[in-house]
């Protein structure tokens, strides 16, 4: 073989030696490395692409919409086609990337209990529908890597004791001490299952319908590389590694964030980037902030990590009118080095996770936040702590309804507060992700909660397309107001070099009622001061506190108003955001 092949083969072998150091495998490491390379399509020298280190495959134009395949439905057409129509009609100037949540056959958890990884759920459409969206938008696929459905063919074969998948699943002795295992749910960890080989106790991190894979078996790893190849061939440009923190388990540990888990991600990164360096890996690790940051590795693991601490801290800021904790957190966040970035979001198909707020908010403050959200119609999902206590795991509520009011109760500022939260997120270092129901200003869906019995259903409404069109065409509806104003903010953001995901960010010290940060473009030509009033009262700011360069022309990008006196005051209405940028006003008007 050639030098390039030998180098890559040696690198993959190094990953595998670390992963399987304490595991007896029947396949030699060198042979396994060759099989993995062949599986992902690296079969000869010319197949191997050499990635450029620390290159950013993203810029300020990148905005991701998160959606289910059937968040919008229309009679007599596939939901994935309806989704394409919605994107084409309402999002063409704002969205360029789409995360379609698992669109495969499933048995529970709205897609995250996958029955078959290689086919499209017939109720959503076909691969042709996926390809249609992938042709115009960067498409993010979920790699549900920790577990699959108990109704999958693989688990059927596990029960039978023969065939593909019969040795894919993790079992444990029920008498073993499993008290240290980190649990995101309150259900029993082990599922008793009768098999051809006797009674087995299968590991289930999330639910008894979601049976965990045993990555100590190299066949599981090979199978997932096959799945990755299949997804790349069908248009995947981004991979979301679902619940990946739980991938490797060792009894006697917390079974989360283990070194082998990180090494598996590095291995996948190595394989993928030598096929197509522009494909982005995002880790979904709903864990405390310090642990979450480790998934960047040394710029050799995830390209992007979900900024899980942002949603609870930002929602807490908006309902308390105090940005102290959000500001402290932002100051503590290391700048992402080139080749890595944050994935910012404040709403998703899941709820507002509370574990990432641990160590950032006190138990009392989390309790106040939980109570406020319950007052606005939210539900609470619980987990078992290490000592068997019930602790709030996430708040289930639509972001629009979470912004109904403050700790004092509902008020008249719901839309303004909601848009302020998004303006803060849109200006931050990182790539923004917007949940479709945030774009649409969707309210809590209590009927769906009643129908499914699942708290998370509150934020998973299925819109009838004709009804949605009617709402979006009505200038007085909350949905029209939200989509129109959010789209305006997004378009402004996309035109600013200083909003590049890796542009410099510096936290401003403006007190507890004004949250602010400064962004500077990579070429240092553009500065933007992003300042938000996070209270329900008017606030003023002395511009001299910002040290605006007096020789520059300054404009608020949001209102298009010029700043005539850099030493004067500006007044911010309740929940108003300004993006103060140094640019020539006439040049700015030309670009609008």
N, C-alpha and C positions, 0 to 999 in steps of 0.2 A: 504494500500500500504506500501512498505518498505521505509527505510530511504533514499536510493539513489533516488528513485522515488520522494519522497516528497521534497528532496533538489532541484532537477532539476525543478520540477513543481513550487516550490516557486520562483526560480530564473527567470524562464520564465514569471511567473505572474508579477514579479517586472518590467521586461522589458515592458510588455504590459500596466501596470498601468501608466508608464511614457509616452508611445507612445500615449495612448488614454485618457490622463488626461483631455483634453479639448474637447473630442468627446463623443457624446451620442451613445452608442452601445446597440443593443438589446441582445447581448450575454454576460453573466457574464464573467469577466476576468478569473476566475478559469476554467470555461468550455472551454473558448477559448484556454487557455494554454494546457489543456488536448487534445483538437482537434489538435493543432499544433504538439504536441509530437506524437500523433498517426499517423498523416499525414506523418511525416518524418520517421516513422518506429520504434518509441520508444513506444512500446505498453505494455512491461513488464520489470521487473527488469533486466533480462539478456540481454536485448537489449541495455542497457545504458553502454557506455564506458566512463570511467573517464579520461579526458585528463590530460597530464602531463604539468604543467605550464612552460612557457618559454623554451619549447623544440624547437630546430631548425630542421624542417623536410626538410632540404636542405643542400647542401654542394657545394664545388668547382666544382663538376662534373655536376652541373645543368646548362644547356644552353637551352633556349626556342627559338624555331623558330615560328614566327608569319606568318600566311598564310591564304589566302582564300582557300576554298575547291576546287576551279577551277583555281588556279594560274598556274597550269600545267595541260594541257589536252592532251589526245591522242585519236584518232579515235577508235571507237568500244570498249571502256572501260569506266567505270565510273570515273569521275575526282578524287573522293576520293581514288579509287584504284591506279590511276596514281600518286597521291600524295604519297601514301604508297611506290610505286615503286621508286619514286624520293628519298624519305627519305632513303630507304634501299640501294640504289645505291650510293648516293652522301653524305649522312649525318650520316651514321651509327657510325662513330668514333667521331662525334662532337656534335650531337643533341640528347638529351634524353627526351625533353619535347616539345610538339607541341600545339600551340594555333591556332585552326581552327576557324576563324572568323565565325559569325553566318551562320550555314549550314541548316537553316530551310526555309520553304516556306516564301517568302517575296514579297513586292510590290515596294520598293524603297530603296535608300541609301545602295545599295550593301549588303543587308542582315539585316540592323539594323531597318527595318520596318517589324517586324515579323507578318506573317499571322497566323501561327500555331506553337506553341512552342513544340509540342510533336512529330513532324514527321520530317524526313530528306527531304530536297528539292530533288525531283525526278531527277532533272537535275544533281545533284551531286552524288547520289548513294543511299545507304540504311543504316540502322542501322548496318548491318553486316560489311559494309565498315568502319564505325566508330569504331566498336569493333576490327577490324583487326589492326587499328592504335593504339587503346588504349591498346592492348595486349603487345605492344613493346615500347610505349612511354607514359609518363605522359601527359594526355590530358587536355587542358584547354578549358572549355566551356564558351561561352558568356551567361550571364544572362542579357538580355535586359529588364531592370526592370522599367525604367521610362515611357515607352510608347510602343505601338504596332501599327500595321498597321490599317489604316482606312478601309481596306478591310477584316479585321478579322471577324470571326463569332461573336465575342464579340461585336464589334462595330455595326455590322448589327443588333444585338439584342438591342443595345442601341437605334438605330434609330427606331426599332419596339416597343420599350418600354416593352419588355418581354423576358424572357429566360436568360440563363447564360451570364453574362457580361453586362446585361442591366443597371446595376448600378455601373459599374467599372470605369467610366470616370469622370474626373474633369471638371466642367463647372464654368463659372463666369459671373457676370453681366458686360456687356460691358461698362456700365457707371461708374464702379468702378475705383478708382485711381490705375492703375497698373504701374505707371511710375518708381517705385523702382525695379521692377522685373528685375533680371539679364538675359540678352539675349545673347545666343551664335550665333544667326542668325539675319538676317534683316527682315525676314518674319513677318507678323502680328501674335501676340501672340494667339489671339482667332480665332477659325474657326466657322463661322455661319453654323449651321446644322439643317435641318428640321427633326423633329422626331414626333412620334405619340403623344408625350407630348408637342408639340409646338416647336417653334424655340429655339434651345439651342446654347450656345456659348462655344465650347469645347476648353480646354487649350491645346496648341501645342507648346512646348518649342522649337522643332527643325524644324518641317515642318508640313504642314496641312495633310500630309499623315501619320504623326507620332503623334497619339493622346495619351495624357498623362493619366496615371492611377490615380485614387483617393484612396490613401492608407488610408484615413480616414475610408474607408469601410473595415472592417476586412476580408471580403470575398476575397478581392484582396490579402491580405497577405497570407491567407490560400492557395489560388491558386498558389502563387509563391513558397510556401513551397512544394506543390505537384510537381511543375516543378523541383525544386531542387532535390527532391527524384528521380524523373524520370531520371534526368541527372546522378546522382550518380549510379543508377542501370545500366546505359548505359556507364559507364567508366570514368566519370568526376573525375579528381584528383585535378583540380584547377578551381576556378570560377572567372571570370572577371565580376565585377558588373559595367555594362555599364552606363555611365551618371548618376551614383547614387547620385551625389551631388544635383540633382534637384528633388529628389523623393518626398519630402514633401513641400507643398506650404501653406503659410498663407498670405492672401492679406494684404498689408501694410508693408510687409517685402521684402527682396531681393529674397525670395523663392529659396535660395540656401544655402547649409550647415546648415540647421536648426537642432536644437537638436533632433527632432524626427527622422530625417534621420540617424543621428549617432546611435540612439537607435535601429532602425530597423536593422542596420548592426550588432550591438551587439547581437541582438536577433537571427539573422540568424547564426552568429558565434557560439552562445551557442548551438543551435539545431544541426548544422553540426558537431561540434567537439565532441558531445556526441554520434554521429553515427560513425564517423571515424576521429580521431584527426589529421590524416596526410593530410586531404584535406585542400588546401590552398585557402584563399579568398584574391583576389587582387582588390582594388578599382581603378576605372578609373575616375579620377577627374581632368579635364583639367582646373585648376584654379591656382591663385597665390600660390607661394611656401609655405608661412606660413599657409594658409588655408589647403593646401594639406596634410601637416604634421599631422593635427588634426585627420586624418582618421586612424592613429595607435591607437587612444584612449589611454588607459593605458594597452597596449598589450592585449586588449580584443575586438578589432574591426577588422580591416584588418590585415592579416598576412603580407601583402606587399602592398606598394603603388607605383603607376607609378611615376617615377622620372621625372616629366614633365618639370622641369626647365633645365634638362641636354641637350635636343636637341637644343633649341635656343642658349644656352650659348656656347655649344661646336661648333656648326656651326659658330657662331659669332667669336669664338677664331680662327678657322681655316682660315676664310676669311680675318680677320684683322691681324693675326700674333701676337696677343696680348692676353695673357691668364689672364689678371688682373681680369676680372669679373668672369670668371670660377673659379679662385683661391679663390676669396672672398666668392663666393657662397659655394664652398666645405668646406671652413673653418667654415662657419656658420651652416652647416648641422649637426644635432646631430647624434651621433652613434645610430644605431637601436639596441634596447635592444634585448637580446635573445628571440626568439619566434616571432620576427618581422624582416623584411628586406626590402630593397629597390628593386624595379624592374626597372632596368636600360635599357634604349633603346635610340637610336638616330634616328630611322626611324620606321614608322608603316604604316598601311593602310590609316591613316589620314595624314595631313600635319604636318609641324613643328609649334606647337602651340605657339602663342605669348603672351597669357595671363600669362602663368607661368614666363615670363620674365619681367612682370610689377614689378617695384620696384627694379629690378636687372639691367636692361638696361634702359637708358633714352629714351624718345620718339625719339630724334634725332638719337641715335644709332640703335634703332629698324628700323627707317626710312632708314638708310644706309644699314642695313641688308636686308630689303625688296627690296631695289633697286638693290642690288647685285644679289639677287636670281632671280629677274625679268630679269636681264641681262643674266642669265644662263638658261633662258627659263621657269622659274617658274611662277605660277599664284598666286593670292592673294584672300583669302576668307575674307569677312568682317563681322563685327557685329555692332549692334547699342549700343552705350554707354548709360549711364544713362541719359545723356542730349540730346540724339537723334543724336549724331555725329556718323559718320561712322569711325570705327577704324579697322585696320588689325587684324584679328582673328587668321589666320594661313597662312603659306606659303605652297603652293602645288607644290612639286618638288620631284623627286627621290633624295635620298641622294647622289648617285653617281654623278648626274649632279650638285648638290649643291656644290660639291667639285671640279668643273671645274677650279677654279682659286681663286683669292683674290679680294679685293675691287679694285685692279688695273686692273682686267680683267682676261680672261682665260690664262692658262700657261701650262707647260709640266708636272706638278706634280699631275695631277688628281688622279691617282691610289695611289700614295704614300700618298697624303693628306687624301684620303678616308680611307686607312688602318691605318693611324695614329689616326684618329678619333675613329676607332674601338678598337685599342690597348688601348687608354685612357679609353674607356668604359669597355672593358673586364677586366681590372685590378682593377676597382673600387669596393668598398664595395657594395654588393648587388648581385642579380641574373641578368645575362645578357639576354636580349631578342633581337633577330635579325630577322628583317623582311626578308622574302624570297627574295625580290628584292634587298636587300643589299647583301645577300649571293651571288647573281647571278650578281651583278654589272649592274642592269637593268637601261637603260636610260629613259628619259621622253617619255611617250606614248601620243603623240599629236593626233593621229588618234582616240584613245579612248575618249579623251576630246571632239573632234569634234562630235563623235557619241552619246555621252551621254549628252553633254552640261554641265557636272559637272567638276569643277576644280580638285577635288580629284581623278578623273579617271587617271590623269597624272602618278600616282604612283600605278596603279592597273592593270598592263599589264597581259594578259593571254598568257602564253607561250605554243606554240605547242611543245610537248615533243620531237619529232624527231628533230625539229629545235634546241631546247635547247641542246639535246645530241650532235649535231654537233658542236655547239658553245663551249660547255664545253670540247669537245675532241680536240679542236683546241688550241694549246699552245700560239698562238698569239692573241687570242680574249681577250677582256677586261673581259669577263665572266669567262674564264678559269683562268686568272691571279688573279682575285678577289677571286673566290672560293678556289683556291689552297692556296693562301697566308692567307686568313682569316681562313681556316681550320687549317693551321699550327699554327696560333696564339691561336685558340680555344683549340687545343690538348695540347699545352704548358700550357695554363691556367688551364686546368682540372687536371693537374698533380701536382699542387702547393697547399700545405696546406694553405699558406699565402693568397691565393685567395678565401678562404672560405668567403661566403657572409657576415659573421659577424666577420671576422678577423679585428684586429685593423687597422685603417687608420689615417694617419697624413699628413697634407698638408705641402709640402716643399716650402721654400722661395728661389726661383731661378731666380727671375726677371720676366719680362713680356714675354720673348721669349721662355723660357723653362718651361713647366708645369710638376710638379712632385708631387708624394705622396709616402709615405712609408706604406707598409702593413706588418703586423706581424701575424703569425699563432696563433691560439687559445692556442696552447701549448708553444708558444714563442720560438720555435726552428728555425723557418724559417723567415727571413726578405727578402722582395723584395722592391727595390727602383725602382719605375716606372717613367721614365723621357722621355718626348717627346719634340722634337724640333717642335714648331708650326709655324715655319716661312719657307720662301722659300730661306733662306740663311743658310750656315753652321754655327753651333754654337758650342762653346766649354764649357766644364764644369770641374771645379776643383773638383776632387773627395774628397778632404779634406773637402769641403763644406758639404758633405753628412755625414761625421763622420762615415765612414765604419769601422767596428771593424777590426783592423789590424791583429788579430790572426785568423780570419776566412778566408776561401777560397771564392773568389767571382767570379761569372760567369754571363755573359749576356745570359739569357735564350733564347733570340731571335736569336742571331748570334752564340751562343755556344762558344764564345770567353772568355778566362780566363782574369781576371783583375789582372795583375802582380804587379801593383804599386797603392796602395790605396791612395797615396798622389799625384798621377799624374793627367794629363788631359785626357779626352776622347773627341773626335770630333764627333758631331752628324750631319749627312747629313740633308738636308731639309726634314722635316716631318719624321725623323727617331725616333723610340722609342727603348729604352733599358729597360730591366727588370733585374736589377742587384740583384742576389740572393746569399746568403751565403750557399754554398754547396760544397762538394767535387767533383772535376771535374770527376774523374774516376767513382764515384758513379752515377753522373749525366749521363754519357755516357751509363752506364749499364741500366739505366731506360728509355732510349730513344728507 
